[in-house]
Amino acid sequence: MTSGTSATGDTAAARQAIDEGRTALGIELGSTRIKATLIDESGRALASGSSTWENQFVEGLWTYSLEAVHAGLREAYADLTAEVARAYGVTPSTYGSLGVSAMMHGYLAFDADGELLVPFRTWRNTNTGPAAETLSQSFGVNIPLRWSVAHYFQALLDSEAHVARVSSLTTLAGYVHKLLSGQNVLGVGDASGMFPIDAATGGYDATLLQRFDELASAKGAPTGLLELLPPVLPAGAEAGTLTAEGAAVLDPSGTLQPGAPLCPPEGDAGTGMVATNAVAKRTGNVSAGTSIFAMVVLERPLANMHHEIDVVTTPEGLPVAMVHCNNGSSELGAWVGIFAEFAAALGVKAESDQIFGAVLGNALEAGDGADGLLAYNLLSGEPIAGTDEGRPLFVRTPGSRLTLAGFGRAQLYGVFATLSLGMRILASEGVAVDTMFAHGGLFRTGGVAQRVLAAAVGSPVAVGEGAGEGGSWGIALLAAYTRAVKDGSAAGRDLGTWLNETVFAATAVEPVTPSEQDVADYAAYLERWQAGLAVQHAAIKAIS
C-alpha cells in the first residue's frame, strides 16, 4: 500500500486497471478540503484530487452551502481525473466501485419535495445544549451537542417553523450519496452520529426511538423519528449504483458513465478507522484536522455515561468510544500561515510542510524553554473544556523565554490538550487499547506530532503510510470491500480480516512508545493548561 501517485508501481498495469474500471473511487467532504482518491484492487492509492472550501458563520451558526458542495465535488473530481491523465495517460469513464464520506453529525432537514428547509448546521455548532441535556438524561446515553437528533430536538424546543415540514433528515455524506445514487441510506457508523445504534440489531435503538417520540410529540413533532431517519446498512452492503444524474454531478463533461456500485456512505470517524486499520476490538485511532477525535473499539460497554464520550460504531457496527474535540490543528495552521507571510516578505518561498517542519522540528528539544507558554486552539466552543465559544490565545508568563522551539511545543501540546482530557476518562473506565493509529496531515512532520500524541494519550502511537491520505482513502477501501463482497473475492471475510489480508499485510508500521519523561512533560503542561482555562473564560466574556 502506498499513498499518492505511485512512482514505483507498474504504470502499465495501473493504466489497464483504470481503463477497465478495476478501481475504487473514494470521495470525502472534510471540513477544509473535499478530496477524491483512486485506488487499485489491492488498496494502493493511484492518484488523488482535491478542492478547498471553508465553513461560513451565518446568523450565528456554522454552515456550508449546498452550492459549495456541488462545486467542490466537481472541482475535486476534475483535479483527480487530471492527475490520472498526467500520470497514466487515460481518463476514467467508470469504476469498479465508489463511496462517499463526510464530516459527521450536523443537521440537514428536507421537505417532501427534497428542498432544504434551513441551511446545513454543521457539527461545529454548540447551540443545542438544552436538547442534548434533556435527551441524555432521558436516554441514560450521552447525546452530544453535534448529533443530528440534538439539532432536531433543539429546533422543536425553539418552535422553529420549519419543523412541521420536515420529511427527512440525513448527514452530509448521506446527502451526497443520494445525489449520486438516488438512494437514501447511511452506513451504520455515520448513522450512529444521528441517533444511538443497538449493537444487537445493527439498527437504531427501538427503545430510545420510542422514548424520543414521547418527548418530541409533547413539543408538537408531527412525525415519528424513524420515518425521518435514513435506513442503516453495514460495511460490505450494496447501496445503489451511480445514476446518469449522479455521474453528471461529478463530471459534467459526460465522460463518466453510470453503473458503478456504491458502498454505504460513511462518516469521517468510520473512514478514519478503516484508513488506520483500527476496526477490531482493542484498536484505536486518532484523526487530526480542523477537529480532532480519538476512537477506541470497545470490548465491553462503558459502565457509566460521560458527557465527554460519544458511543458510536465501526462501519460494521461494533461499539466505539469516541472522544471528539471541536478544535484541532486549525489555529496551528493559522500560525504557520503567518510564518509563510513572513518568509514571503523576505523573498523566500516555502511550502507549507517546510514551515510546519521549521516550527515543530525542534519542539521536543525545547526543554524549559517551553515553561510558561500556553496555547489555546479554541476557535469554537469546546464542551470537554467547558466553553460554549472559543477565543484562540497564546499566553506566556513574564519570566518565560519565548523561542521558536518553545512556541512550537506549546502549540502542538495545545492541539492535543482537550483530547487527552477525554482519554483520561476512558482510562478510568478500564478501556484498554494496544496501539493507537494516527492519521491526518499533521503527522507528516518528522514524527514530532506522533511522539507528542503518544505522551498525550499514554499509549503507543503508530502512523501508517496512508496517514496523509486520510478519509478519502478509507472510503475508497470501503467501496473496494463492497465490490469484493459482491464478486465473492472477500470470501466471507469480515472487514477487519479483509483489510489485514488484502491492504495492510505488507505494511510495516513502527509505533512510538512514550518515554516517562515525555509523559511527565506533557502532564505538567496539561496541568498548567487546565489552570489557565480561566483566561479563556475571561476572554470569552471580554471579547465579543
N, C-alpha and C positions, 0 to 999 in steps of 0.2 A: 504494500500500500504506500503510495506516495502522494503528497498534496501538491496541487498546482499542476501546470502543464508538464508532462513527463519529458525529461531530457534524455533519459537512458532507456526508456521503453521502446518497444518495437513500433515505430511510427506507422509502418505499412499495415500492421495488424490493427492498430488503433483506428486508422483511416477506414479499413474494411468494416470494423465493428460499428463505427459511426454511420457509414454509408448504408449498412444493412439494418440499422436500428437495434443493435445488440448492446444498448447502453441504457443508463438510467439518468434522468434529469431531476435534480432537487432544487427547489426554489424556496428561500426563506426570507421573510419580511422581518428584518430586525429593526431595532429602534433607530439606527442611524444609516443602515445600508440594506438594500434589497439585493440579495446575492443568488446567483444561479451557478450550480456546479454539475458538471457532467462526469460520470464515472463509467468504467467498463464493468464487465461481469464479475471481476474479482474485487471490485470496490475501489480500484485505483482511480484517483482523480485525473481526468484528462485535460480539463480546461475549466475556467470559471469566468464569470462576468458579474458586474455589479452596477448599482445606481445608488447615489446618496440621497437621503432625504432627512428632514427634521420634523419633529412634532411642533405644533403651534399651541400657544396658550390663548384660548379664545373664550371670552366671557367667563373667566375663572376656571376653565377646565382644559386639560391637555388633550389634544386631538390630532388626527391626521385626516385629510380629506380623502374621499373615495376617488376623486380625480387624480390625486397624487399616487394612490395605489395603482391605478391603471397605467399612468405614465411611467411609474417606476418599474412595473413589470415589463413593459415594452422595452425600456432602456436597458435593464439588466439582461433581458433575453438577447437583445441586439448585440450587446457587449460580448456575451458568451459566444454567439454564433460567429462574430467577427474574429474572436480568438481561435475558435475551431478552424475557421477558414485559413487563418495565418499559419497555424501550427500543422494542419493536416491536409489542407487543400481541398476541403469538402464542406458543404453546408448541410447540416442535418435537416431531414424532412420528416423524420419520425424517431421515436424512441421505444425501447423495449418496455419502459415504464416511466412514470414520473410521479412526483409528490410535492406537496406544498406544506410549508411550516411557517409559523409566525410567532411573534411575541404573544404570550398567553394572556388570558383574562380580559378584562375590559367589558364594554357594553356596546353591542351592535344590535339594534332593535329595528325590525322591519314590519311594515303593514302587510295586508293580504295581497297587495299588488307588487310586493317586493321593494317598496320605496323605503329608504332610510328615514326614520322618524325624527331622530336627533343626531347631531354629529357624533361620530365614534368617540367614546370615552375610554381612554387607554388605562392600562394598568397603573399609570403614574398618579392618577387622581386619588386624593385621600378625603373626599367629601362624603364618604359612605360610612362614617363612624357609627352613627346610631343604628343603621341597618345591620352592620357587621356584629355589633354588640348584641342586639336583640336576637339575631339568628344563632350566634354562637351559644348564648345562654339557653335558648330553646332546644337546640340540637344536641348540646353537650359535645360539639365538634367545633374546632376553630374555623370560622368563616372569615378569611382575610378581607381587608378593605377593597382589594382589587378584583375579587372574584365576581363573575357575571351576576350571580344571584344576589350579591350585596348591592350592586348597581341597580338592579331591577327593583329590589325591595326598597331601596332608598328613594327611587322615583315614585313608588307607591306612597311612602311616608310623606314625601314632599308634595303629593297630589299633583304631579305633573300631568298635563292634559293629554300627552301622547300615549300614556299607559293604556287607555281604553282602546287604542287602535293596534296595540302590539299583537302581531300574528306569529312572529318567530324571533328567536334570539340565537345568535351564533358568535363565534370568535372571528378574528381576522383571518386565520387560516381556513376556517370553515367558509367564510365569505368568498375567498379567492378560489377554493376548491369548487364551490358551486358555480362560479364564473366559468371555470374550465370544463367541468363535467356535467353540470346541471343537477348534481346530487347533493342533497342537504344532509350530510353526515359529519361525524367527528371521530377522530381516533380517541381511544379511551384516555390517553394521557392528557390531551387537550381538554376533553370533556371534564376531567377531574378538576380543572380550574374554573369550571362553570358551576358545578354542583357536586356534592360528595358522591363517590362511587362505592358501591357494595362490592367488596373483594370477592364474595362468594358467587355473585351473578355476573360481574363484569359490566353491569349497567348502573344507572342512577339508583341511589338508595331509596327504596319504595317507602319505608317508614318515614324518612325525613322529607320526602316529597309530600306525603300526606300532612305532615306537621306544618310544612311551609304553606300549603294551600289553606290550611285553617287560619294561619296568621294573615295571609295575603287577602283572603276573601273578606276578612274583617276590615281591611283597608280598601275594599272596592275592586279587587282584581277580578276581571270578568272571565278569566280562563285558567284552567289548571296548568301548573308549570310544565308538566310532562308534555303537554301539547305544544309548548313553545320551544322546547329544547331539541337539538338535533339528535337523531339516533346514534348509538355508540357502536364502534367497531374496533376490534383488536388488531394489532400488527399482523400482517400477512393476509388480511381480508382484502377482497377486491372492493373498490369504492367508486365504480364507474369508469368510463373511458373519456378521453379527450374528445369533445364535440367540435364540429366545424366552427361554431361560435367561440368556443374556448380557444381553439387554435388561433383565431383572428385576434383574440385579446393579447396573446403573446407575440404574434407575428403577423402584422397587418399586410405584409408582402404576399402572403399566400403560400410561401414555401413549406411551412409546417402543415402537415396533413393530420386529420383527426384519426382516432382509433386507439391510441396508446392507453393501456390500463393505468389507473391511478391507485396509489395506496391511500389509506385513510389519512386525512390531514392531521398534522400533529403540532403541538406547541413547542416552543424553543427549549423547554425543560426536557421533554422526551427526546428531541433530536440531539441535545447535548449528551444525554445518557448513551445514546447509540454511538455518537461520534467518539466517545471516550471508552466504549466497551464496558459501560457500568450499568448493566441491566440485570445482573444477578444479585442475590442476597449478599450482604456484607461488602458490596461495592458502593462507591460514591463518586460524585464528580462535582467540580466547581466550574461555573461559566462566568467569565468576567467580561463585561461590556458596559453599556450605559447603566444597566442594573447589574447586580452580582448575586448569584444564588448557589447554594450547595444542595445536593440531592444525595440521600443515603437510602438504599433499598433495605427495607426493614425485614428482620427475621420474625418479629412479633409486633403486635400493636403497641403503641405508646400507652403507658399506664395512666397518663394524665393529659388533659387538654392544656395546650400552651398557645397563647396568642401570638407568640413569635414563630410558631412552627405550623406550616401547612401540611396536610396529609393529601398527597396526590398519588399518581400511579406511573409505572413504567408504560411504554407503549403496548405491553402485553397485559397490563392490569395489576401487576404486583404493587402492594402499598409502598409508598416512598415518603420519607420525612424530608420536607423542603424548608430550608432557611432562605427566605427571599428578602433582599435588600433593594430598595428603590434606587439607590445611588451606588454607582460603581466607579468606573475609571474616567468618566466624563470630565471631572474637574482636573485630574492629572493631565488629560488630553488638552484641556484649555491652557494649562501652563506650558505644555510642550509647544502649543501654538504661539505663545508669547516669545519663547526662545527661538522659534523659527523666524518670527518677525525681526528679532534682534540680529540673528545671523544674516538675514536678507539685508538689513540696514547696513551691515558691514560688508556687503557684497559677496556673502558666502551663501551658496545654495546647498541646502542639506535636506535629505529625505527624512520623513517622519521617524522611521526606525533608527536612523542615525542620532536624531535628537533624543529619542527615548533612551538610547544606549548611553548618551552623554550624561543625561540627567540621572539615570538609575545605575549606571555602570559601577560606581564606587559607593553606592548607598549602604552596602553591608559592611564597608570598612570605615564608616563614618565615626565609629567609636562614640566617645562622649560628645562629639560634635553634633549629635542628634538630640542631646538632652535639652529640654526646654523648648523644643519645637513641636508644634501640634498642627495637624492638617485636618480640616473637616470638609469632606467632599459632598456635603448635603445641599444639592441643588433643588431638591424637592423634599416633601415630608418623608420621615423615616420612622415607621411605627416601632421598630425594635429599639431605636434611640429615644423614643418618646416625643418626637417632634411632628407636628402637623404640617409644617412648612420647612423650607431649607434656606440657609444662608451660608454659602461656601466661605470658609475662613482659613487663613493661615495665621497662627498666633505663636508668639515666642516671648519668653521672659527676657527682661532687660539684660541679664547677665549671660544669656546664651550666645554661642558662636554661630553665626549664620554662614554656612558653607554650602556649596552645591551638593556635596555628598549628604550632609545632614538634611538639607531640604528634600532631596530625592527620597531619602529614607522615611522622613516624616510623611510625605505624600503617599508613598507606597504602603506604609503601615496603615495610614488612614483609609485607603481603599478597602482593606480587609477588616476594619475595626468592627463594624456592625455585624458582619458575617461571623466573626469569632464569638460575639456575644450569643448568637443563636446556637452555635456549635457547642458552647458550654452547656446549654440546656439539654441537648441530645446526649452529651456525656453523662449528665446527671441521671438520665433515664436508662443508662447502661447500653446505649446503642453502640454496637461495635462496627468498625469499618477497617478492612485490611489495608486498602490503599485508596487514596483519593486521586482521581484523574482530572486534570485541569485542561481547559481549552479556552480559546479567545486570543485575540491579537496581543494582549498584554504579556502573554507568556513567550513571545518571540524574543524578548530582550535578555539573552545570555543567561538564562536560568535564575536571574535575580528574583523575579516575582514568584517563581516556583519555590525558592527557598523561604521567602517571607511567608507565603501561604502555608507551607509545612509548619512553620513556627506558629502561625495564627490558629490553625485547626488542630495542632498537636498530633499529626499522623503523617506517614509518608505520602508524598505527592509525586505523581508521575505525569509527564507531559508527552503525549504521543506526537507522531509526525504530522498528524492532521490537526494539530491544535489551532493553527491559524485559519483553517477552513470552517470549523465550527458547524453550525446547524444546517447549512445548505448541503454539506457532505452527509450529515446524519440523516436528513430526509431523503437524500438520494439512495442511501443504503436501505432505508425502509422501503422505498419504491422497488429496489432490486430484490429485497426479500419477498415482497408481494409477488413479483414476477416468478421468483424461484418456487414459491408455494404453488403458484398456478401451473407451472410447467413440470412440476414434480421433482425438480433438482434439489429442493430443500429436504426431500425425503423424510418428512415428518419431524424435522428438527425444529426445536423452538428457536426464538430469535437469538438468545444468548449463545446457543450451540452453533447456530449458523454463522454468527459473527466471529466466534472463536475459530471455526474451521475454514471459513471462506475469506474473511477480511483480515483478521489480526493474527493468523497463525505464524506468519513470518515477521511480525512486527515486534521488535525488541524495545521496551521502554525501561528507562532506569529511574526508579523512584528516588527522590531525595528525602532522606530521613532527617528531621530537625535535630540539631545538637541541643544539649542542655542550655548552652549559652544563648543560642538563637531564641529558644522558648522563653528564657528568663528576660532577655532584652525586649521581646515583644510584649510579654506580660507587664513589664514596667511601663512601657509606652501606653498600653491599653488602660492601665490604672489611671495614668495622667489624663488620657483622652476622655475617659468617663467623668473624671472630676471636672474637666474643662467644658463639659456639656452645658454648664451654667452660662458660659459665654455665648453658646449657640442660642439658648433660650432668650438671653438678653438681646441678642442681635435681631431675633425674630420680632420682639416687641418694639425695638427701637427703629428698625429699618424696614419700611414697607415698600 
